[in-house]
Amino acid sequence: MSGPRRRSQLETQQGVANSDEEYPDVNANPYELRFTQRALEDLRVARNTPAGSLRKIRTITPWPDVVDDFINQRTISPHTTGGHLHNMGRPDIAELHTTSGGRAATWYDKENEVVWFLGFTPEHHYKHLEVRAAADQLLPDHEDLTALILEREELDFSHRVKVDLYALLRDACSSPGEPRKGRVGQLLRLEVTAIVIEIDTDKLADFYVLIRLPPRAEDTPPPPGWPGKHLQARLAELICDRFSRGDDVGDESDCDEGNFTASGATIWEAPYEVPDGRGGMRSVKPEEELPIRVESCDISDFE
């Protein structure tokens, strides 16, 4: 079996959408954190536990601080926040000193966009991991890479786009009135503008989102959960999932092929005009853009 494809290869082919520099990759999460199966055993976690389910692993292991240290330190840098280890058979194995005194090793697998947690010992030295490296049992094995492939191929539409979508919304909130463009989930090219108002201690935003057509490469198979004609409604639903609103948005199942409503209140619309970035409005280009407007999103805690 060949090595796992990168997320960008899984989600869309390199083509017109990806070469459009007007919509750069948001890269809100350019790499993921995962545990090898051997590392799960080190942490006394069952091997059938999903290797990327950090929260679940943290609740099971007797050393939750180790998972916290892995997240905190490798979020700062995928390579190392300390130094590299010797006697590991290669120069790019990073050390991880845990707050409980244990020792761990990680490796940034740039090709597959993963920082792997390779192993852990509660002792204050790395001998256990050095022995594993000498036996060629330190790096991810066939089982680890197979699980990586399967999990990525099963990612549905919402999981692929929401992290990048929220990052683009956050960027738009930092510069109200200025359109921000980006490619999210390697599936959609979006332009987002936030119109922000402050009421007492609350900060509210109306989000204008434009989906550039076509929404994905035509020769790319749709991911699981691709919303089709409900694309605008699904993006609006994801936005409302993130923010509380002044009206009663109700059940997220209240969705039709136009605007979806709850308790009679429309929570999104397809506007005819959007902000032009110069303090005015411009007309939507229906042959090039699908518009969305979501009103009164409480962004007070949206850091």
Secondary structure as a PSIPRED ss2 file (coil, helix, strand):
# PSIPRED VFORMAT (PSIPRED V4.0)

   1 M C   1.000  0.000  0.000
   2 S C   1.000  0.000  0.000
   3 G C   1.000  0.000  0.000
   4 P C   1.000  0.000  0.000
   5 R C   1.000  0.000  0.000
   6 R C   1.000  0.000  0.000
   7 R H   0.000  1.000  0.000
   8 S H   0.000  1.000  0.000
   9 Q H   0.000  1.000  0.000
  10 L H   0.000  1.000  0.000
  11 E H   0.000  1.000  0.000
  12 T C   1.000  0.000  0.000
  13 Q C   1.000  0.000  0.000
  14 Q C   1.000  0.000  0.000
  15 G C   1.000  0.000  0.000
  16 V H   0.000  1.000  0.000
  17 A H   0.000  1.000  0.000
  18 N H   0.000  1.000  0.000
  19 S H   0.000  1.000  0.000
  20 D C   1.000  0.000  0.000
  21 E C   1.000  0.000  0.000
  22 E C   1.000  0.000  0.000
  23 Y C   1.000  0.000  0.000
  24 P C   1.000  0.000  0.000
  25 D E   0.000  0.000  1.000
  26 V C   1.000  0.000  0.000
  27 N C   1.000  0.000  0.000
  28 A C   1.000  0.000  0.000
  29 N C   1.000  0.000  0.000
  30 P C   1.000  0.000  0.000
  31 Y C   1.000  0.000  0.000
  32 E E   0.000  0.000  1.000
  33 L E   0.000  0.000  1.000
  34 R E   0.000  0.000  1.000
  35 F E   0.000  0.000  1.000
  36 T C   1.000  0.000  0.000
  37 Q H   0.000  1.000  0.000
  38 R H   0.000  1.000  0.000
  39 A H   0.000  1.000  0.000
  40 L H   0.000  1.000  0.000
  41 E H   0.000  1.000  0.000
  42 D H   0.000  1.000  0.000
  43 L C   1.000  0.000  0.000
  44 R C   1.000  0.000  0.000
  45 V C   1.000  0.000  0.000
  46 A C   1.000  0.000  0.000
  47 R C   1.000  0.000  0.000
  48 N C   1.000  0.000  0.000
  49 T C   1.000  0.000  0.000
  50 P C   1.000  0.000  0.000
  51 A C   1.000  0.000  0.000
  52 G C   1.000  0.000  0.000
  53 S C   1.000  0.000  0.000
  54 L H   0.000  1.000  0.000
  55 R H   0.000  1.000  0.000
  56 K H   0.000  1.000  0.000
  57 I H   0.000  1.000  0.000
  58 R H   0.000  1.000  0.000
  59 T H   0.000  1.000  0.000
  60 I H   0.000  1.000  0.000
  61 T C   1.000  0.000  0.000
  62 P C   1.000  0.000  0.000
  63 W C   1.000  0.000  0.000
  64 P H   0.000  1.000  0.000
  65 D H   0.000  1.000  0.000
  66 V H   0.000  1.000  0.000
  67 V H   0.000  1.000  0.000
  68 D H   0.000  1.000  0.000
  69 D H   0.000  1.000  0.000
  70 F H   0.000  1.000  0.000
  71 I H   0.000  1.000  0.000
  72 N H   0.000  1.000  0.000
  73 Q H   0.000  1.000  0.000
  74 R H   0.000  1.000  0.000
  75 T H   0.000  1.000  0.000
  76 I H   0.000  1.000  0.000
  77 S C   1.000  0.000  0.000
  78 P C   1.000  0.000  0.000
  79 H C   1.000  0.000  0.000
  80 T C   1.000  0.000  0.000
  81 T C   1.000  0.000  0.000
  82 G C   1.000  0.000  0.000
  83 G C   1.000  0.000  0.000
  84 H E   0.000  0.000  1.000
  85 L C   1.000  0.000  0.000
  86 H C   1.000  0.000  0.000
  87 N C   1.000  0.000  0.000
  88 M C   1.000  0.000  0.000
  89 G C   1.000  0.000  0.000
  90 R C   1.000  0.000  0.000
  91 P C   1.000  0.000  0.000
  92 D C   1.000  0.000  0.000
  93 I E   0.000  0.000  1.000
  94 A E   0.000  0.000  1.000
  95 E E   0.000  0.000  1.000
  96 L E   0.000  0.000  1.000
  97 H E   0.000  0.000  1.000
  98 T C   1.000  0.000  0.000
  99 T C   1.000  0.000  0.000
 100 S C   1.000  0.000  0.000
 101 G C   1.000  0.000  0.000
 102 G C   1.000  0.000  0.000
 103 R E   0.000  0.000  1.000
 104 A E   0.000  0.000  1.000
 105 A E   0.000  0.000  1.000
 106 T E   0.000  0.000  1.000
 107 W E   0.000  0.000  1.000
 108 Y E   0.000  0.000  1.000
 109 D E   0.000  0.000  1.000
 110 K H   0.000  1.000  0.000
 111 E H   0.000  1.000  0.000
 112 N H   0.000  1.000  0.000
 113 E C   1.000  0.000  0.000
 114 V E   0.000  0.000  1.000
 115 V E   0.000  0.000  1.000
 116 W E   0.000  0.000  1.000
 117 F E   0.000  0.000  1.000
 118 L E   0.000  0.000  1.000
 119 G E   0.000  0.000  1.000
 120 F E   0.000  0.000  1.000
 121 T E   0.000  0.000  1.000
 122 P C   1.000  0.000  0.000
 123 E C   1.000  0.000  0.000
 124 H C   1.000  0.000  0.000
 125 H C   1.000  0.000  0.000
 126 Y C   1.000  0.000  0.000
 127 K H   0.000  1.000  0.000
 128 H H   0.000  1.000  0.000
 129 L H   0.000  1.000  0.000
 130 E H   0.000  1.000  0.000
 131 V H   0.000  1.000  0.000
 132 R H   0.000  1.000  0.000
 133 A H   0.000  1.000  0.000
 134 A H   0.000  1.000  0.000
 135 A C   1.000  0.000  0.000
 136 D C   1.000  0.000  0.000
 137 Q C   1.000  0.000  0.000
 138 L C   1.000  0.000  0.000
 139 L C   1.000  0.000  0.000
 140 P C   1.000  0.000  0.000
 141 D C   1.000  0.000  0.000
 142 H H   0.000  1.000  0.000
 143 E H   0.000  1.000  0.000
 144 D H   0.000  1.000  0.000
 145 L H   0.000  1.000  0.000
 146 T H   0.000  1.000  0.000
 147 A H   0.000  1.000  0.000
 148 L H   0.000  1.000  0.000
 149 I H   0.000  1.000  0.000
 150 L H   0.000  1.000  0.000
 151 E H   0.000  1.000  0.000
 152 R H   0.000  1.000  0.000
 153 E H   0.000  1.000  0.000
 154 E C   1.000  0.000  0.000
 155 L C   1.000  0.000  0.000
 156 D C   1.000  0.000  0.000
 157 F H   0.000  1.000  0.000
 158 S H   0.000  1.000  0.000
 159 H H   0.000  1.000  0.000
 160 R H   0.000  1.000  0.000
 161 V H   0.000  1.000  0.000
 162 K H   0.000  1.000  0.000
 163 V H   0.000  1.000  0.000
 164 D H   0.000  1.000  0.000
 165 L H   0.000  1.000  0.000
 166 Y H   0.000  1.000  0.000
 167 A H   0.000  1.000  0.000
 168 L H   0.000  1.000  0.000
 169 L H   0.000  1.000  0.000
 170 R H   0.000  1.000  0.000
 171 D H   0.000  1.000  0.000
 172 A H   0.000  1.000  0.000
 173 C H   0.000  1.000  0.000
 174 S H   0.000  1.000  0.000
 175 S C   1.000  0.000  0.000
 176 P C   1.000  0.000  0.000
 177 G C   1.000  0.000  0.000
 178 E C   1.000  0.000  0.000
 179 P C   1.000  0.000  0.000
 180 R E   0.000  0.000  1.000
 181 K E   0.000  0.000  1.000
 182 G E   0.000  0.000  1.000
 183 R E   0.000  0.000  1.000
 184 V E   0.000  0.000  1.000
 185 G C   1.000  0.000  0.000
 186 Q C   1.000  0.000  0.000
 187 L C   1.000  0.000  0.000
 188 L E   0.000  0.000  1.000
 189 R E   0.000  0.000  1.000
 190 L E   0.000  0.000  1.000
 191 E E   0.000  0.000  1.000
 192 V E   0.000  0.000  1.000
 193 T E   0.000  0.000  1.000
 194 A E   0.000  0.000  1.000
 195 I E   0.000  0.000  1.000
 196 V E   0.000  0.000  1.000
 197 I E   0.000  0.000  1.000
 198 E E   0.000  0.000  1.000
 199 I E   0.000  0.000  1.000
 200 D C   1.000  0.000  0.000
 201 T C   1.000  0.000  0.000
 202 D E   0.000  0.000  1.000
 203 K E   0.000  0.000  1.000
 204 L E   0.000  0.000  1.000
 205 A E   0.000  0.000  1.000
 206 D E   0.000  0.000  1.000
 207 F E   0.000  0.000  1.000
 208 Y E   0.000  0.000  1.000
 209 V E   0.000  0.000  1.000
 210 L E   0.000  0.000  1.000
 211 I E   0.000  0.000  1.000
 212 R E   0.000  0.000  1.000
 213 L C   1.000  0.000  0.000
 214 P C   1.000  0.000  0.000
 215 P C   1.000  0.000  0.000
 216 R C   1.000  0.000  0.000
 217 A C   1.000  0.000  0.000
 218 E C   1.000  0.000  0.000
 219 D C   1.000  0.000  0.000
 220 T C   1.000  0.000  0.000
 221 P C   1.000  0.000  0.000
 222 P C   1.000  0.000  0.000
 223 P C   1.000  0.000  0.000
 224 P C   1.000  0.000  0.000
 225 G C   1.000  0.000  0.000
 226 W C   1.000  0.000  0.000
 227 P C   1.000  0.000  0.000
 228 G H   0.000  1.000  0.000
 229 K H   0.000  1.000  0.000
 230 H H   0.000  1.000  0.000
 231 L H   0.000  1.000  0.000
 232 Q H   0.000  1.000  0.000
 233 A H   0.000  1.000  0.000
 234 R H   0.000  1.000  0.000
 235 L H   0.000  1.000  0.000
 236 A H   0.000  1.000  0.000
 237 E H   0.000  1.000  0.000
 238 L H   0.000  1.000  0.000
 239 I H   0.000  1.000  0.000
 240 C H   0.000  1.000  0.000
 241 D H   0.000  1.000  0.000
 242 R H   0.000  1.000  0.000
 243 F C   1.000  0.000  0.000
 244 S C   1.000  0.000  0.000
 245 R E   0.000  0.000  1.000
 246 G C   1.000  0.000  0.000
 247 D C   1.000  0.000  0.000
 248 D C   1.000  0.000  0.000
 249 V C   1.000  0.000  0.000
 250 G C   1.000  0.000  0.000
 251 D C   1.000  0.000  0.000
 252 E C   1.000  0.000  0.000
 253 S C   1.000  0.000  0.000
 254 D C   1.000  0.000  0.000
 255 C C   1.000  0.000  0.000
 256 D C   1.000  0.000  0.000
 257 E C   1.000  0.000  0.000
 258 G C   1.000  0.000  0.000
 259 N C   1.000  0.000  0.000
 260 F C   1.000  0.000  0.000
 261 T E   0.000  0.000  1.000
 262 A E   0.000  0.000  1.000
 263 S C   1.000  0.000  0.000
 264 G C   1.000  0.000  0.000
 265 A E   0.000  0.000  1.000
 266 T E   0.000  0.000  1.000
 267 I C   1.000  0.000  0.000
 268 W C   1.000  0.000  0.000
 269 E E   0.000  0.000  1.000
 270 A C   1.000  0.000  0.000
 271 P C   1.000  0.000  0.000
 272 Y C   1.000  0.000  0.000
 273 E E   0.000  0.000  1.000
 274 V E   0.000  0.000  1.000
 275 P E   0.000  0.000  1.000
 276 D C   1.000  0.000  0.000
 277 G C   1.000  0.000  0.000
 278 R C   1.000  0.000  0.000
 279 G C   1.000  0.000  0.000
 280 G C   1.000  0.000  0.000
 281 M E   0.000  0.000  1.000
 282 R E   0.000  0.000  1.000
 283 S E   0.000  0.000  1.000
 284 V C   1.000  0.000  0.000
 285 K C   1.000  0.000  0.000
 286 P C   1.000  0.000  0.000
 287 E C   1.000  0.000  0.000
 288 E C   1.000  0.000  0.000
 289 E E   0.000  0.000  1.000
 290 L E   0.000  0.000  1.000
 291 P E   0.000  0.000  1.000
 292 I E   0.000  0.000  1.000
 293 R E   0.000  0.000  1.000
 294 V E   0.000  0.000  1.000
 295 E E   0.000  0.000  1.000
 296 S E   0.000  0.000  1.000
 297 C E   0.000  0.000  1.000
 298 D E   0.000  0.000  1.000
 299 I C   1.000  0.000  0.000
 300 S C   1.000  0.000  0.000
 301 D C   1.000  0.000  0.000
 302 F C   1.000  0.000  0.000
 303 E C   1.000  0.000  0.000
